[in-house]
Amino acid sequence: MSKESAILILASFEDENNAEKALFDLKMDKRGRLIEFKDAALVNRDAEDKIHIKETSDLSSGRGVVFGGIVGAIIGLFAGPLGAAIGGVAGALAGGIAAKKIDTGIPDQRLMEIAADLKPGSSVLMVIVEQRWFEHVHMHLEEAGAELLSQTVNKDFFDHG
């Protein structure tokens, strides 16, 4: 997907369950190649007023640890068995830390701004799509019971600075 322009869809839900289901269904449609989206993020504030954010494009800590461990072990192989073990552990630590710091999708600051405005028990699902997928995703979210807003965004939206 090009970063030049895309459409950001904001889907507001009165409860967490419908938002979770809508995100799950979008992921299944993407997996089934029925749609494509650059990123999706679910932001909710639970009944205890705690904020939760799930984003599809950011690297998870687990994936970072595995990737870092493999790379470290491969590099360590050049130093023998002990080097592979040390390299694997060091790489896993570095990968886990990097995954926490790297923000590849919707800027975390923007997600926190959305979260600040949520009332307890409500959720917002943000989906970034190309124009050709807009109607399908919009219709799906509308059928899921969301109140919708959409806006064209350009590459500046993705600036994390």
BANU-7072 format. One record per residue (C-alpha): residue number from 1; residue in three letters; z, y negated, x negated. Coordinates in nm, 3 decimals. Last residue first. Layout:
N
r num = NUM residu = ALA pz = Z py = Y px = X $
...
END
This chain:
161
r num = 161 residu = GLY pz = 1.523 py = -1.240 px = -0.824 $
r num = 160 residu = HIS pz = 1.425 py = -0.939 px = -0.618 $
r num = 159 residu = ASP pz = 1.079 py = -1.055 px = -0.521 $
r num = 158 residu = PHE pz = 0.951 py = -0.823 px = -0.248 $
r num = 157 residu = PHE pz = 0.907 py = -1.099 px = 0.011 $
r num = 156 residu = ASP pz = 0.697 py = -1.292 px = -0.240 $
r num = 155 residu = LYS pz = 0.427 py = -1.020 px = -0.217 $
r num = 154 residu = ASN pz = 0.340 py = -1.127 px = 0.136 $
r num = 153 residu = VAL pz = 0.506 py = -1.075 px = 0.471 $
r num = 152 residu = THR pz = 0.357 py = -1.075 px = 0.819 $
r num = 151 residu = GLN pz = 0.626 py = -1.087 px = 1.082 $
r num = 150 residu = SER pz = 0.757 py = -0.858 px = 1.353 $
r num = 149 residu = LEU pz = 1.041 py = -0.870 px = 1.601 $
r num = 148 residu = LEU pz = 1.148 py = -0.582 px = 1.820 $
r num = 147 residu = GLU pz = 1.432 py = -0.493 px = 2.056 $
r num = 146 residu = ALA pz = 1.471 py = -0.120 px = 2.014 $
r num = 145 residu = GLY pz = 1.484 py = 0.143 px = 2.287 $
r num = 144 residu = ALA pz = 1.323 py = 0.438 px = 2.106 $
r num = 143 residu = GLU pz = 1.003 py = 0.374 px = 2.304 $
r num = 142 residu = GLU pz = 0.982 py = 0.029 px = 2.141 $
r num = 141 residu = LEU pz = 1.030 py = 0.188 px = 1.800 $
r num = 140 residu = HIS pz = 0.744 py = 0.432 px = 1.856 $
r num = 139 residu = MET pz = 0.517 py = 0.161 px = 1.998 $
r num = 138 residu = HIS pz = 0.575 py = -0.064 px = 1.695 $
r num = 137 residu = VAL pz = 0.517 py = 0.224 px = 1.453 $
r num = 136 residu = HIS pz = 0.186 py = 0.323 px = 1.615 $
r num = 135 residu = GLU pz = 0.067 py = -0.035 px = 1.661 $
r num = 134 residu = PHE pz = 0.152 py = -0.140 px = 1.303 $
r num = 133 residu = TRP pz = -0.010 py = 0.147 px = 1.117 $
r num = 132 residu = ARG pz = -0.348 py = -0.024 px = 1.054 $
r num = 131 residu = GLN pz = -0.177 py = -0.356 px = 0.972 $
r num = 130 residu = GLU pz = 0.009 py = -0.209 px = 0.674 $
r num = 129 residu = VAL pz = 0.373 py = -0.123 px = 0.728 $
r num = 128 residu = ILE pz = 0.719 py = -0.242 px = 0.625 $
r num = 127 residu = VAL pz = 0.997 py = -0.102 px = 0.844 $
r num = 126 residu = MET pz = 1.339 py = -0.259 px = 0.903 $
r num = 125 residu = LEU pz = 1.585 py = -0.074 px = 1.127 $
r num = 124 residu = VAL pz = 1.873 py = -0.283 px = 1.253 $
r num = 123 residu = SER pz = 2.197 py = -0.132 px = 1.379 $
r num = 122 residu = SER pz = 2.488 py = -0.197 px = 1.613 $
r num = 121 residu = GLY pz = 2.837 py = -0.047 px = 1.641 $
r num = 120 residu = PRO pz = 3.020 py = -0.356 px = 1.514 $
r num = 119 residu = LYS pz = 2.813 py = -0.675 px = 1.547 $
r num = 118 residu = LEU pz = 2.539 py = -0.733 px = 1.294 $
r num = 117 residu = ASP pz = 2.487 py = -1.074 px = 1.131 $
r num = 116 residu = ALA pz = 2.624 py = -0.985 px = 0.787 $
r num = 115 residu = ALA pz = 2.412 py = -0.670 px = 0.780 $
r num = 114 residu = ILE pz = 2.088 py = -0.871 px = 0.792 $
r num = 113 residu = GLU pz = 2.198 py = -1.080 px = 0.492 $
r num = 112 residu = MET pz = 2.301 py = -0.759 px = 0.315 $
r num = 111 residu = LEU pz = 1.952 py = -0.616 px = 0.364 $
r num = 110 residu = ARG pz = 1.796 py = -0.935 px = 0.226 $
r num = 109 residu = GLN pz = 2.016 py = -0.913 px = -0.085 $
r num = 108 residu = ASP pz = 1.918 py = -0.547 px = -0.126 $
r num = 107 residu = PRO pz = 1.553 py = -0.648 px = -0.161 $
r num = 106 residu = ILE pz = 1.328 py = -0.426 px = 0.051 $
r num = 105 residu = GLY pz = 1.186 py = -0.168 px = -0.186 $
r num = 104 residu = THR pz = 1.229 py = -0.082 px = -0.554 $
r num = 103 residu = ASP pz = 1.585 py = -0.191 px = -0.630 $
r num = 102 residu = ILE pz = 1.693 py = -0.039 px = -0.964 $
r num = 101 residu = LYS pz = 2.063 py = -0.077 px = -1.048 $
r num = 100 residu = LYS pz = 2.215 py = 0.233 px = -0.883 $
r num = 99 residu = ALA pz = 1.925 py = 0.452 px = -0.999 $
r num = 98 residu = ALA pz = 1.972 py = 0.320 px = -1.355 $
r num = 97 residu = ILE pz = 2.336 py = 0.435 px = -1.362 $
r num = 96 residu = GLY pz = 2.245 py = 0.785 px = -1.248 $
r num = 95 residu = GLY pz = 1.955 py = 0.807 px = -1.494 $
r num = 94 residu = ALA pz = 2.171 py = 0.690 px = -1.785 $
r num = 93 residu = LEU pz = 2.439 py = 0.947 px = -1.708 $
r num = 92 residu = ALA pz = 2.181 py = 1.225 px = -1.671 $
r num = 91 residu = GLY pz = 2.008 py = 1.119 px = -1.994 $
r num = 90 residu = ALA pz = 2.335 py = 1.128 px = -2.188 $
r num = 89 residu = VAL pz = 2.417 py = 1.474 px = -2.051 $
r num = 88 residu = GLY pz = 2.069 py = 1.608 px = -2.121 $
r num = 87 residu = GLY pz = 2.053 py = 1.451 px = -2.467 $
r num = 86 residu = ILE pz = 2.386 py = 1.605 px = -2.563 $
r num = 85 residu = ALA pz = 2.276 py = 1.948 px = -2.443 $
r num = 84 residu = ALA pz = 1.930 py = 1.919 px = -2.598 $
r num = 83 residu = GLY pz = 2.077 py = 1.790 px = -2.926 $
r num = 82 residu = LEU pz = 2.314 py = 2.088 px = -2.939 $
r num = 81 residu = PRO pz = 2.019 py = 2.322 px = -2.893 $
r num = 80 residu = GLY pz = 1.801 py = 2.157 px = -3.160 $
r num = 79 residu = ALA pz = 1.732 py = 1.790 px = -3.241 $
r num = 78 residu = PHE pz = 1.376 py = 1.791 px = -3.106 $
r num = 77 residu = LEU pz = 1.508 py = 1.952 px = -2.792 $
r num = 76 residu = GLY pz = 1.712 py = 1.635 px = -2.730 $
r num = 75 residu = ILE pz = 1.406 py = 1.448 px = -2.604 $
r num = 74 residu = ILE pz = 1.343 py = 1.723 px = -2.351 $
r num = 73 residu = ALA pz = 1.711 py = 1.733 px = -2.256 $
r num = 72 residu = GLY pz = 1.724 py = 1.355 px = -2.209 $
r num = 71 residu = VAL pz = 1.413 py = 1.357 px = -1.989 $
r num = 70 residu = ILE pz = 1.552 py = 1.639 px = -1.777 $
r num = 69 residu = GLY pz = 1.894 py = 1.480 px = -1.745 $
r num = 68 residu = GLY pz = 1.748 py = 1.138 px = -1.660 $
r num = 67 residu = PHE pz = 1.534 py = 1.285 px = -1.383 $
r num = 66 residu = VAL pz = 1.823 py = 1.488 px = -1.241 $
r num = 65 residu = VAL pz = 2.069 py = 1.198 px = -1.263 $
r num = 64 residu = GLY pz = 1.821 py = 0.951 px = -1.113 $
r num = 63 residu = ARG pz = 1.742 py = 1.190 px = -0.828 $
r num = 62 residu = GLY pz = 2.111 py = 1.222 px = -0.752 $
r num = 61 residu = SER pz = 2.168 py = 0.846 px = -0.775 $
r num = 60 residu = SER pz = 1.895 py = 0.785 px = -0.517 $
r num = 59 residu = LEU pz = 1.582 py = 0.590 px = -0.609 $
r num = 58 residu = ASP pz = 1.512 py = 0.317 px = -0.356 $
r num = 57 residu = SER pz = 1.215 py = 0.375 px = -0.127 $
r num = 56 residu = THR pz = 1.372 py = 0.516 px = 0.190 $
r num = 55 residu = GLU pz = 1.664 py = 0.279 px = 0.230 $
r num = 54 residu = LYS pz = 1.993 py = 0.365 px = 0.394 $
r num = 53 residu = ILE pz = 2.252 py = 0.088 px = 0.432 $
r num = 52 residu = HIS pz = 2.601 py = 0.123 px = 0.581 $
r num = 51 residu = ILE pz = 2.836 py = -0.166 px = 0.660 $
r num = 50 residu = LYS pz = 3.194 py = -0.101 px = 0.775 $
r num = 49 residu = ASP pz = 3.317 py = -0.281 px = 1.089 $
r num = 48 residu = GLU pz = 3.524 py = 0.018 px = 1.212 $
r num = 47 residu = ALA pz = 3.271 py = 0.067 px = 1.496 $
r num = 46 residu = ASP pz = 2.994 py = 0.098 px = 1.237 $
r num = 45 residu = ARG pz = 2.779 py = -0.183 px = 1.102 $
r num = 44 residu = ASN pz = 2.429 py = -0.061 px = 1.048 $
r num = 43 residu = VAL pz = 2.133 py = -0.125 px = 0.824 $
r num = 42 residu = LEU pz = 1.847 py = 0.124 px = 0.822 $
r num = 41 residu = ALA pz = 1.576 py = 0.056 px = 0.569 $
r num = 40 residu = ALA pz = 1.211 py = 0.156 px = 0.576 $
r num = 39 residu = ASP pz = 0.962 py = 0.119 px = 0.298 $
r num = 38 residu = LYS pz = 0.593 py = 0.121 px = 0.224 $
r num = 37 residu = PHE pz = 0.490 py = 0.287 px = 0.548 $
r num = 36 residu = GLU pz = 0.235 py = 0.552 px = 0.632 $
r num = 35 residu = ILE pz = 0.165 py = 0.719 px = 0.964 $
r num = 34 residu = LEU pz = 0.059 py = 1.056 px = 1.105 $
r num = 33 residu = ARG pz = 0.077 py = 1.214 px = 0.760 $
r num = 32 residu = GLY pz = 0.319 py = 1.483 px = 0.879 $
r num = 31 residu = ARG pz = 0.572 py = 1.356 px = 0.624 $
r num = 30 residu = LYS pz = 0.515 py = 1.004 px = 0.755 $
r num = 29 residu = ASP pz = 0.562 py = 1.117 px = 1.115 $
r num = 28 residu = MET pz = 0.877 py = 1.302 px = 1.008 $
r num = 27 residu = LYS pz = 1.007 py = 0.991 px = 0.831 $
r num = 26 residu = LEU pz = 0.937 py = 0.784 px = 1.143 $
r num = 25 residu = ASP pz = 1.126 py = 1.038 px = 1.356 $
r num = 24 residu = PHE pz = 1.428 py = 1.025 px = 1.124 $
r num = 23 residu = LEU pz = 1.427 py = 0.644 px = 1.132 $
r num = 22 residu = ALA pz = 1.415 py = 0.644 px = 1.514 $
r num = 21 residu = LYS pz = 1.693 py = 0.904 px = 1.530 $
r num = 20 residu = GLU pz = 1.920 py = 0.697 px = 1.305 $
r num = 19 residu = ALA pz = 1.849 py = 0.383 px = 1.512 $
r num = 18 residu = ASN pz = 1.921 py = 0.565 px = 1.837 $
r num = 17 residu = ASN pz = 2.250 py = 0.698 px = 1.695 $
r num = 16 residu = GLU pz = 2.380 py = 0.369 px = 1.553 $
r num = 15 residu = ASP pz = 2.400 py = 0.172 px = 1.875 $
r num = 14 residu = GLU pz = 2.272 py = -0.152 px = 2.027 $
r num = 13 residu = PHE pz = 1.950 py = -0.121 px = 1.829 $
r num = 12 residu = SER pz = 1.744 py = -0.398 px = 1.667 $
r num = 11 residu = ALA pz = 1.401 py = -0.313 px = 1.528 $
r num = 10 residu = LEU pz = 1.269 py = -0.553 px = 1.266 $
r num = 9 residu = ILE pz = 0.905 py = -0.486 px = 1.179 $
r num = 8 residu = LEU pz = 0.773 py = -0.630 px = 0.854 $
r num = 7 residu = ILE pz = 0.397 py = -0.643 px = 0.838 $
r num = 6 residu = ALA pz = 0.211 py = -0.626 px = 0.509 $
r num = 5 residu = SER pz = 0.044 py = -0.862 px = 0.272 $
r num = 4 residu = GLU pz = -0.045 py = -0.878 px = -0.097 $
r num = 3 residu = LYS pz = 0.186 py = -0.591 px = -0.197 $
r num = 2 residu = SER pz = -0.091 py = -0.340 px = -0.130 $
r num = 1 residu = MET pz = 0.000 py = 0.000 px = 0.000 $
END
